[in-house]
Amino acid sequence: MAKIQVEVLTIILDRVNNTPVVLLREKGGSRVLPIWIGFFEAQAIYMATKGIMLERPMTHDLCSDTIVFLGGKLEEVHIYKLYEGTFYAHLVVKQNDKTINIDARPSDSVAIALRQSSPIFVEESIMKSNALSEPFSGSSKDLEEMLASLPDDAFGKYNM
């Protein structure tokens, strides 16, 4: 299975469902994968992209620190499946000479990956069937307008 590396483009608010959406853009490409997420995860991702650190660790900071304190390194995040509107991901952790795949929500995985500067990958089959092409200037306002113009069933039913 081919994996496509992605990066966080931005977070927008789906005004129809009042739900945050993280937009993952194909690195070196034009496809954008929207994933509907929760408010706390959106906050954690936003803070990581802006380098904001709180005095006390948030849950994603704690998870990131735990991996490191146990002698592990987050090699990558792998969003590997979309089933009945729900995305599935693994934290791929290297500890000594073994690789451990830890099941996690993509939103949590992205928040942790950003804290560790680890790459994020999405299966090509998911990108092929669910990503948007980026036919706009790249501003989040343009993207928000493009997403708003799509029919409600354009992506199926996504669950947090």
Secondary structure as UniProt FT lines:
FT   STRAND          3..14
FT   TURN            15..18
FT   STRAND          19..26
FT   TURN            27..28
FT   STRAND          31..36
FT   HELIX           39..50
FT   HELIX           59..69
FT   TURN            70..71
FT   STRAND          72..83
FT   TURN            84..85
FT   STRAND          86..95
FT   TURN            96..97
FT   STRAND          98..104
FT   HELIX           106..116
FT   STRAND          120..123
FT   HELIX           124..130
FT   STRAND          132..133
FT   HELIX           140..148
FT   TURN            152..155
//
